[in-house]
Amino acid sequence: MDNTNYSFSEAFAREMDEKDPLKSFRSRFYFPKVGGREAIYFCGNSLGLQPKTTKEYIQKELDNWAEMAVDGHFHGEDAWYHVRKKSKPALAEIVGAHEHEVVAMNNLSSNLHFLMVSFYQPSKDRFKIITEAGAFPSDMYMLETQVKFHFLDPKDAIIELEPREGEYTLRTEDILKVISDHKDQLALVMMSGLQYYTGQVFDMEAITAAGHAAGAKVGFDLAHAAGNIPLHLHEWGVDFATWCSYKYMNSGPGNISGIFVHERHAESPDLPRFAGWWGHDEGERFKMEKGFKPMFGADGWQLANSNVLALAAHQASLDIFQEAGMGQLRAKSELLTGYLEFLIGQINRDRAVIEIITPKNKNERGCQLSLLVKKGGKAVFDELYQNAIVGDWRHPNVIRIAPTPLYNSYLDVFRFAKILEQSLHKLA
Ligand SMILES: *Cc1c(COP(=O)(O)O)cnc(C)c1O
C-alpha cells in the first residue's frame, strides 16, 4: 500500500480499519470525553491513554502489600526485590538493546542529570556540548545547569544546531559538519532522538558515529521516540539514553522513566556517578558496608529501591506492546500518519493555510505531524477541541497531531480531517 492509493472517504477509512491487524487493541484503552463526547485522541505524544488492565496490575501489588507487607520484598516469584527485572525484555525490545543495558527507574529529567554526571566530564580543552536549538525546556535547563556545575559558561560550552534559513528541520549533513568542526573541544553530543516540536527523527546512527569520531560521548533523550519509532541503540553504539513512559508508552501521568547504558560501559567502576544503594552489587547490598561496587550494566545506575506501583502500571502497558510487537506497530504507524498527511494535503492543496513542518520522509518521522498554521492557528485549535479533537497547541503557531498505531484508527484520522476542513472554512 503506498500513499497514492489513499482516498478521502469514510468508506476507505473503514475498510482500512477492517484490514488492520492491530484493530482489536483500540478496545483495550479508555478514551476520555470532551464536552460529553468520546474524544478523538491524538495526544499520545503528551500523555498516552490508560490501558483497561492497568487497574488490575496495580491492584495486585496493593493486595501483595496488604497481605505480606515487608515480606513482599522477598516472597515468591514477584518479589519486589527483583521487580526491576520484569520490564527488561519489553524495554530492551522497544529501544533495541540487551536486557542488561536497560532499566526502569526515576523520572526522565532526573535520569538525564545522573547520566550526564557519568558521561559529561569536561576538561579544560574538551568541554563543549552539541544539542538542537529549541530543545524541550527541561533539556535546556539540564544542559545549562550541568555546564554551570562545572564552572563553565553555557554561552561558551553549549552549541545549538539551527535549521538553515527558511527551513524548520535540521539536515543530517549539517549536524555532522558541526560535530566535526568542534572535534577538538567536543565532550558530548546530547540531543533528542525525535524532536518534540517538529516531529523530526534524527539520524542517531550517523550522529553517534560522528560524535565518537570527534572523541565525544553521545546520548539521546528519547521521550518522543520510545514506543513510537524503531530504535537500535545497541547496534548504533549510543553511549546512553533515557526516556519517559507516560507518552507513547501509556504508563500513566508522570510515571517511571527508563535508561540505556551501552554495554561497553557495563563494567566501568571508574566512571563517575552519583550512586545509591540500589546500584550496589545486589549480592552484597544488605551487608551495609562502605565502598560502592556498581552492579553490571544499566542496573549500576539505579539509586533507590523500585517504585512497585509505578512499575505495575508500566508493566500493564509493556505487556500490550509485547503482544502487538514494534514491527507491526511501526508498519501501521507509517500508513496511518501517511493517511493523515494525504488528507491534509487534499484539504490544503495550495498550502495556503497549513504547512506540515515534519519531514515527508518516513524514516525521518514518527507518528506525529506538526502543522504550522499560518494564520489564526489558536482559533483553529480551539475549534478542533470544541469538536472533541484532542491534539496539542505549541506556541506560537503549531498544532501537533499524533495518531498512535495502538489505539487510533483510520476513521479517527478521517473524522479529524473532515472537522479540520470545516474549521478552516468557518474561520476563513
Ligand atoms: C516530555 C519530555 C520531557 C519531560 O521530562 P520529565 O522529567 O518526564 O518531566 C523531557 N524532555 C523531553 C524531550 C520531553 O519530550
The ligand as an ORCA input file, in Angstrom:
! r2SCAN-3c Opt
* xyz 0 1
  C       8.294     15.060     27.837
  C       9.717     15.426     27.804
  C      10.445     15.609     29.000
  C       9.738     15.526     30.338
  O      10.619     15.277     31.379
  P      10.078     14.669     32.751
  O      11.298     14.514     33.558
  O       9.406     13.361     32.430
  O       9.108     15.626     33.331
  C      11.789     15.908     28.908
  N      12.394     16.026     27.701
  C      11.719     15.847     26.536
  C      12.433     15.969     25.230
  C      10.365     15.560     26.562
  O       9.690     15.414     25.427
*
